[in-house]
């Protein structure tokens, strides 16, 4: 039997600002990594793995 928990939190304005900035940075890095991996595949037919992506 699997259980799921749901939580809700109410951040302060300062915490909300920090969360938004952090998630914005994460989204930017993720999109850049996806672009590099996609570009490598379509141009050179080569796979870019996690280790290579992480080192970038």
ZAZAVEX-853899 format. One line per field, with one value per atom (N, C-alpha, C): residue in three letters; atom name; residue number from 0; x negated, y negated, z negated. Coordinates in steps of 0.05 Angstrom, whole numbers. Atoms other than C-alpha are relative to their C-alpha. Layout:
type <- [ala/...] .
atom <- [CA/...] .
seq <- [NUM/...] .
c1 <- [X/...] .
c2 <- [Y/...] .
c3 <- [Z/...] .
! end
This chain:
type <- [unk/unk/unk/unk/unk/unk/unk/unk/unk/unk/unk/unk/unk/unk/unk/unk/unk/unk/unk/unk/unk/unk/unk/unk/unk/unk/unk/unk/unk/unk/unk/unk/unk/unk/unk/unk/unk/unk/unk/unk/unk/unk/unk/unk/unk/unk/unk/unk/unk/unk/unk/unk/unk/unk/unk/unk/unk/unk/unk/unk/unk/unk/unk/unk/unk/unk/unk/unk/unk/unk/unk/unk/unk/unk/unk/unk/unk/unk/unk/unk/unk/unk/unk/unk/unk/unk/unk/unk/unk/unk/unk/unk/unk/unk/unk/unk/unk/unk/unk/unk/unk/unk/unk/unk/unk/unk/unk/unk/unk/unk/unk/unk/unk/unk/unk/unk/unk/unk/unk/unk/unk/unk/unk/unk/unk/unk/unk/unk/unk/unk/unk/unk/unk/unk/unk/unk/unk/unk/unk/unk/unk/unk/unk/unk/unk/unk/unk/unk/unk/unk/unk/unk/unk/unk/unk/unk/unk/unk/unk/unk/unk/unk/unk/unk/unk/unk/unk/unk] .
atom <- [N/CA/C/N/CA/C/N/CA/C/N/CA/C/N/CA/C/N/CA/C/N/CA/C/N/CA/C/N/CA/C/N/CA/C/N/CA/C/N/CA/C/N/CA/C/N/CA/C/N/CA/C/N/CA/C/N/CA/C/N/CA/C/N/CA/C/N/CA/C/N/CA/C/N/CA/C/N/CA/C/N/CA/C/N/CA/C/N/CA/C/N/CA/C/N/CA/C/N/CA/C/N/CA/C/N/CA/C/N/CA/C/N/CA/C/N/CA/C/N/CA/C/N/CA/C/N/CA/C/N/CA/C/N/CA/C/N/CA/C/N/CA/C/N/CA/C/N/CA/C/N/CA/C/N/CA/C/N/CA/C/N/CA/C/N/CA/C/N/CA/C/N/CA/C/N/CA/C/N/CA/C/N/CA/C/N/CA/C/N/CA/C/N/CA/C] .
seq <- [0/0/0/1/1/1/2/2/2/3/3/3/4/4/4/5/5/5/6/6/6/7/7/7/8/8/8/9/9/9/10/10/10/11/11/11/12/12/12/13/13/13/14/14/14/15/15/15/16/16/16/17/17/17/18/18/18/19/19/19/20/20/20/21/21/21/22/22/22/23/23/23/24/24/24/25/25/25/26/26/26/27/27/27/28/28/28/29/29/29/30/30/30/31/31/31/32/32/32/33/33/33/34/34/34/35/35/35/36/36/36/37/37/37/38/38/38/39/39/39/40/40/40/41/41/41/42/42/42/43/43/43/44/44/44/45/45/45/46/46/46/47/47/47/48/48/48/49/49/49/50/50/50/51/51/51/52/52/52/53/53/53/54/54/54/55/55/55] .
c1 <- [-17/0/-18/15/-28/15/-12/-15/-11/9/-19/6/-4/-26/0/-1/-8/-4/6/-36/4/-3/-22/-15/13/-65/5/-5/-58/-25/26/-125/4/0/-140/-7/8/-151/-29/29/-226/-6/4/-223/11/-11/-178/-18/19/-227/-24/22/-284/7/-10/-244/2/-3/-227/-26/26/-299/-14/13/-324/12/-13/-273/-5/7/-287/-27/27/-361/0/-1/-345/12/-13/-299/-20/20/-354/-21/21/-407/11/-12/-360/5/-6/-339/-26/26/-412/-11/10/-431/17/-17/-371/-7/8/-392/-26/26/-463/4/-4/-440/15/-16/-388/-17/16/-437/-21/20/-491/13/-13/-441/7/-9/-413/-23/22/-480/-20/22/-529/9/-11/-484/-15/14/-521/16/-14/-493/-18/14/-513/12/-9/-508/1/-2/-496/-26/26/-570/-10/8/-584/17/-18/-524/-6/6/-542/-26/26/-614/2/-4/-588/9] .
c2 <- [23/0/-25/24/-67/-23/23/-130/-25/26/-202/-21/22/-263/-26/26/-333/-21/21/-394/-27/28/-468/-18/19/-524/-28/28/-598/-16/14/-632/-30/29/-701/-13/13/-753/3/-4/-746/28/-28/-670/4/-3/-675/-12/12/-722/18/-18/-674/25/-24/-614/-7/8/-651/-3/3/-670/27/-26/-600/17/-16/-566/-12/13/-617/9/-8/-599/30/-29/-524/4/-2/-533/-8/10/-572/22/-20/-519/25/-24/-462/-4/5/-495/-1/1/-508/28/-27/-436/15/-13/-412/-9/11/-457/13/-12/-430/29/-28/-358/4/-1/-369/-7/10/-407/21/-21/-352/23/-23/-299/-6/6/-334/-8/8/-361/22/-20/-304/28/-27/-245/12/-10/-240/-6/4/-233/-14/15/-280/11/-12/-244/-19/16/-268/-12/9/-272/-24/23/-317/-24/23/-360/-13/10/-366/-16/14/-387/-27/26/-444/-20] .
c3 <- [0/0/0/-2/20/-13/12/-19/12/-10/3/-21/19/-39/16/-13/-18/-22/19/-53/14/-10/-45/-19/17/-70/10/-6/-71/-5/4/-59/-5/4/-83/27/-25/-28/7/-5/-37/10/-8/-31/29/-27/30/21/-18/64/5/-2/50/16/-14/75/30/-28/140/14/-12/153/3/-2/138/22/-21/182/28/-25/237/10/-7/235/8/-6/235/28/-26/295/22/-20/333/5/-3/320/14/-12/338/30/-28/403/17/-15/423/4/-3/409/21/-20/450/28/-26/507/10/-8/507/8/-6/505/26/-24/560/24/-22/604/7/-5/596/15/-13/617/29/-27/678/19/-17/704/4/-2/688/-6/8/668/-23/23/602/-25/26/532/-20/21/477/-26/25/410/-23/24/340/-9/9/323/16/-17/383/-5/5/370/-27/27/296/0/-1/313/14/-14/357/-20] .
! end
